[in-house]
Amino acid sequence: MLGRAYLGEGSMKTCVRSWLVLGFTLVACGDNRGVDPDASSADASPADAPPAVVDARGPGSEVPDAAVDAGPSVHRQYVVSALLAPMSDDTPLQLDIDGDGNPDNKLRLLVAVLASAGGVDVQGALDRSVARGRTIVLADVESAGGSATLRFASGATPDPAPCASATDTVCGRHLQGTGRFTIPGDADRSGKIDGSIASGAFSGGPGSVRFRVAIRDRVLDVPLVLARAKIASVTDDGLASGVVGGAISTADLEAKVLPFMATLVADQVRADCNPTPPPDCGCRMPSTGHKLLTFFDKAPVDCAVTLAEVATNPFLQTLLGPDLDVLPADGTPDAISVGFGVTAVKGSWPE
């Protein structure tokens, strides 16, 4: 179980910096490209998908005062073409989730540590998953008289196929604005974010949405409560410079997020290391697998990483300790704030 220790933002940053100095050799030593947890020998291209573009004024920034767009009823369908991970203070991708006037996104601290210290290319994994159709997120916006509703759903059966062939290292053929999709019958379509569109920008929440992300054959399906969204540009052709944020309950963190992380860590260790005795564990040096073993393989030290070792890691407990009090609001933090960038292009599917 995750502890409920909570550090303020300043203390957390100090904690992260201290741990980076004491616990790891940064990626500047050795291969500094980072390791994409979704990569395979057939996915060797370092740039499988175009990078997500962030609006110059910063995604999630407040929409300037403007008259609400009072147009006719419009229903637009999109497919998400890029998911942007919160990597640093330069792209914090923060929204005020709990309405206290302060921006929230504790997930960015974890992503920054994985990227800087563990050599894990989180953004590369997301880019590859979206381009190859492993992660298909459909979005639609219904608007009328200035009011608007944003919905997300998991998609399937992309047409055209994402990749031209098994050797295609770019893919993304379904993300060119002409893709057709279906929504599986068991997909959760109940979530929505109500808001408004002003000067072509959407702002809404709180609401609830569910996201399904696949890295290789590992799937994370998690709901966000108190979900909010700000999208700088909503047009017939797509969504640009969007941020979606919300809260993940500690129950979902422990039941879904941590097992997902532990499985990916174990996969990477097996890819980089052979089953030989510690301390070397037969790992390629340097490698992401070796760095992850150094961090997680503690009890027992056996050249493997278990869910228990991930869940009870003291530093990870601090990084993923709850920072929001939402379920219910009773003075006890019970959820973690998350946020990520979203870009989408035109798509279509039968209702």
C-alpha positions in Angstrom: 0.0 0.0 0.0 1.2 3.5 -0.7 1.8 5.6 2.3 0.1 8.9 2.7 3.2 11.0 3.3 2.9 14.3 1.5 5.7 16.8 0.7 5.1 20.3 -0.6 6.2 21.2 -4.1 9.5 22.8 -3.0 10.4 19.9 -0.7 9.5 17.4 -3.4 11.8 19.1 -5.9 14.6 19.1 -3.4 13.9 15.4 -2.7 14.1 14.5 -6.4 17.3 16.4 -6.9 19.0 14.8 -3.9 17.9 11.4 -5.0 19.2 11.9 -8.5 22.6 12.9 -7.1 22.9 10.1 -4.6 21.1 7.2 -6.2 21.8 7.2 -10.0 24.3 8.0 -12.7 22.4 10.1 -15.1 21.9 9.3 -18.7 24.7 11.7 -19.6 26.9 8.7 -18.8 26.6 6.0 -21.5 23.8 6.0 -24.0 21.9 9.2 -23.5 19.2 8.5 -25.9 17.0 6.8 -23.4 15.3 3.4 -23.8 11.8 3.3 -25.2 9.8 0.7 -23.3 7.6 0.2 -26.3 10.5 -0.4 -28.7 11.4 -3.7 -30.3 13.9 -4.8 -33.0 11.3 -4.0 -35.6 10.7 -0.5 -34.1 14.3 0.8 -34.4 13.5 4.3 -35.8 14.3 7.0 -33.2 11.4 9.1 -34.5 8.4 7.0 -35.2 5.9 9.8 -34.8 6.0 13.5 -35.1 6.6 15.2 -31.7 3.6 16.8 -30.0 3.6 20.5 -30.4 2.8 22.8 -27.4 1.2 26.1 -27.9 3.7 29.0 -27.3 1.6 30.5 -24.5 1.7 27.1 -22.7 -0.9 24.4 -22.7 -3.5 24.8 -20.0 -3.1 28.5 -19.8 -6.2 30.4 -19.1 -8.3 31.3 -22.2 -8.4 35.1 -22.5 -11.7 36.8 -21.7 -13.9 36.5 -24.8 -17.5 36.2 -25.7 -18.8 32.6 -25.7 -19.1 31.3 -29.2 -22.8 31.3 -29.9 -23.0 29.2 -33.1 -25.2 26.4 -34.3 -25.1 22.9 -33.0 -21.9 21.1 -34.1 -20.7 17.6 -33.6 -17.0 16.9 -34.4 -15.2 13.6 -34.2 -11.4 13.3 -33.8 -8.7 10.7 -33.1 -5.8 11.6 -30.8 -2.6 11.9 -32.8 -0.3 12.7 -30.0 -0.2 12.3 -26.2 2.4 14.5 -24.5 3.9 13.4 -21.2 4.7 16.1 -18.6 8.5 16.0 -18.8 9.7 19.1 -16.8 8.9 22.6 -15.6 9.1 23.7 -19.2 6.1 21.5 -20.1 4.3 21.0 -16.8 0.9 20.4 -18.4 -0.8 21.5 -15.2 -4.5 22.3 -14.5 -6.2 23.3 -11.2 -7.8 20.0 -10.6 -9.3 20.5 -7.1 -10.3 24.2 -7.5 -7.9 25.6 -4.9 -6.3 28.1 -7.3 -3.0 26.1 -7.6 -1.9 24.1 -10.7 -1.7 20.3 -10.2 0.3 17.5 -11.9 2.3 15.3 -9.6 2.8 12.8 -12.4 5.4 15.1 -14.0 7.8 14.4 -11.1 7.7 10.7 -11.7 8.0 11.0 -15.5 11.0 13.4 -15.1 12.8 11.0 -12.8 12.2 8.0 -15.1 13.5 9.9 -18.0 16.5 11.5 -16.3 17.7 8.8 -14.0 16.4 5.6 -15.4 16.9 6.3 -19.1 13.2 5.5 -19.8 11.9 7.3 -22.9 8.3 7.8 -21.8 7.5 10.2 -24.6 9.0 7.9 -27.2 6.9 5.0 -25.9 3.7 7.1 -26.1 4.6 8.3 -29.7 5.2 4.8 -30.9 2.1 3.4 -29.3 -0.1 6.0 -30.8 1.5 5.8 -34.3 1.3 2.0 -34.4 -2.4 2.0 -33.3 -1.7 0.2 -30.0 -3.3 3.2 -28.3 -6.3 4.6 -30.1 -8.1 7.4 -28.2 -11.2 8.9 -29.9 -12.5 12.3 -29.0 -15.7 14.1 -29.9 -16.9 17.6 -29.1 -20.5 18.6 -29.2 -21.3 22.3 -29.1 -24.4 24.5 -29.2 -24.9 28.1 -28.3 -21.4 28.3 -26.7 -21.9 25.3 -24.4 -19.8 22.3 -25.3 -19.1 18.7 -24.1 -15.9 16.8 -24.6 -15.9 13.0 -24.6 -13.2 10.3 -25.0 -13.5 6.6 -25.9 -11.1 3.8 -26.8 -11.1 3.1 -30.5 -10.5 -0.1 -32.6 -10.2 -1.4 -36.2 -8.5 1.6 -37.7 -8.9 2.1 -41.5 -6.4 2.6 -43.0 -4.1 0.3 -41.1 -1.6 2.3 -39.0 1.5 0.7 -40.6 2.0 -0.1 -44.3 3.8 -3.3 -43.5 5.6 -5.2 -40.7 8.8 -3.3 -41.6 7.2 0.2 -41.5 9.1 2.2 -38.9 7.0 5.4 -39.2 3.3 4.3 -39.3 0.6 6.7 -38.4 -1.3 6.2 -41.6 -4.6 6.3 -39.7 -3.7 9.8 -38.2 -3.9 11.8 -41.4 -7.4 13.2 -41.0 -9.2 10.5 -43.0 -9.1 7.6 -40.5 -12.2 5.6 -39.8 -12.7 3.6 -36.5 -15.1 1.7 -34.4 -15.8 1.8 -30.7 -15.9 -1.7 -29.0 -19.2 -2.6 -27.5 -17.7 -2.9 -24.0 -16.0 0.5 -24.1 -16.9 2.9 -21.3 -18.6 5.9 -23.0 -20.1 7.4 -19.9 -17.4 9.9 -19.1 -17.6 13.5 -20.3 -16.3 17.0 -19.5 -18.8 19.8 -19.9 -17.6 23.3 -20.6 -17.7 26.1 -23.2 -16.0 27.2 -26.3 -14.8 30.9 -26.5 -12.7 32.3 -29.3 -12.3 28.8 -30.6 -10.9 27.4 -27.3 -12.5 24.8 -25.1 -12.4 25.0 -21.3 -14.3 22.6 -19.1 -14.7 20.5 -16.0 -14.9 19.0 -13.6 -16.1 15.8 -15.1 -14.9 12.2 -15.5 -13.0 10.4 -18.3 -11.3 7.1 -18.9 -8.1 6.5 -20.8 -6.6 3.3 -22.1 -2.9 3.3 -23.0 -1.0 0.3 -24.3 2.8 -0.1 -24.2 3.8 -3.2 -26.2 1.2 -5.7 -25.0 0.7 -4.1 -21.5 -2.5 -2.1 -21.0 -3.3 0.6 -18.5 -7.0 1.4 -18.3 -7.7 4.0 -15.6 -10.5 6.5 -14.9 -9.8 10.2 -14.1 -12.1 11.9 -11.6 -12.4 15.7 -11.3 -11.3 15.7 -14.9 -10.7 19.1 -16.6 -9.5 20.1 -20.0 -8.3 23.2 -21.8 -7.8 23.1 -25.6 -6.4 26.2 -27.3 -7.9 25.5 -30.7 -11.0 23.5 -31.6 -11.6 23.3 -35.4 -13.2 21.0 -37.9 -9.7 19.7 -38.7 -8.5 18.9 -35.2 -7.7 19.8 -31.6 -4.4 21.7 -30.9 -2.5 22.5 -27.8 -4.8 20.7 -25.4 -4.3 19.6 -21.8 -6.4 17.0 -20.0 -5.9 16.5 -16.3 -7.6 14.9 -13.4 -7.2 12.7 -10.3 -6.4 9.0 -10.0 -7.6 7.5 -6.7 -5.2 5.7 -4.5 -7.2 2.6 -5.0 -6.8 2.7 -8.8 -3.1 3.7 -8.3 -2.5 0.6 -6.3 -4.7 -1.8 -8.3 -3.9 -0.6 -11.8 -1.0 1.9 -12.1 1.6 0.2 -9.9 1.1 -3.3 -11.5 1.4 -1.7 -14.9 4.6 0.0 -13.9 6.0 -3.2 -12.3 5.3 -5.2 -15.4 7.1 -2.7 -17.6 10.1 -2.6 -15.3 10.3 -6.4 -15.1 10.1 -6.5 -19.0 12.9 -4.1 -19.3 15.1 -5.9 -16.8 14.6 -9.2 -18.7 15.5 -7.5 -21.9 18.7 -6.0 -20.6 19.9 -8.6 -18.1 20.6 -12.4 -18.0 19.6 -14.5 -15.0 23.0 -14.6 -13.3 23.8 -13.9 -9.6 24.0 -10.3 -8.3 25.5 -7.8 -8.2 26.0 -7.7 -12.0 22.9 -9.8 -12.8 24.3 -10.3 -16.3 23.1 -6.8 -17.4 24.5 -4.9 -20.3 26.4 -2.0 -19.0 25.2 0.7 -19.1 21.6 -0.2 -19.6 18.2 0.9 -18.4 17.6 -2.6 -16.9 20.6 -2.3 -14.7 19.6 1.1 -13.5 16.1 -0.1 -12.7 17.5 -3.1 -10.8 19.7 -0.7 -8.8 16.6 1.3 -7.8 14.0 -1.5 -7.2 15.7 -4.8 -6.5 16.0 -4.6 -2.7 14.1 -7.4 -0.9 15.5 -9.8 -1.8 18.3 -8.8 -4.1 17.8 -11.5 -6.7 18.2 -9.8 -10.1 14.4 -9.4 -10.5 11.8 -6.8 -9.7 8.5 -7.7 -8.2 5.3 -5.7 -7.7 5.9 -5.7 -4.0 9.4 -4.1 -4.5 7.8 -1.4 -6.7 4.9 -0.7 -4.4 7.1 -0.5 -1.3 9.9 1.5 -2.7 10.3 4.5 -0.3 11.1 7.1 -3.0 8.3 5.9 -5.3 5.9 6.1 -2.4 6.9 9.8 -2.0 6.6 10.5 -5.7 3.2 8.8 -5.9 1.9 9.9 -2.5 -1.6 11.4 -2.8 -1.7 15.2 -3.2 -5.4 15.8 -3.7 -8.3 15.4 -1.2 -11.3 14.6 -3.4 -12.9 11.2 -2.5 -14.6 12.6 -0.4 -13.1 16.0 0.6 -12.5 15.2 4.2 -9.0 16.6 4.9 -7.2 13.4 3.9 -5.3 13.3 0.6 -6.7 10.3 -1.4 -5.8 10.8 -5.0 -2.8 11.9 -7.2 -3.0 14.6 -9.8 -2.1 13.9 -13.4 -2.1 15.9 -16.6 -0.9 15.3 -20.2 -1.0 17.1 -23.5 -3.4 16.1 -26.3 -3.4 16.8 -30.1 -6.0 15.3 -32.4 -6.9 15.2 -36.1 -10.2 14.5 -37.8 -11.5 11.0 -37.5 -14.9 9.3 -37.9 -16.8 6.3 -36.5 -20.4 5.2 -36.4 -22.4 6.3 -33.4 
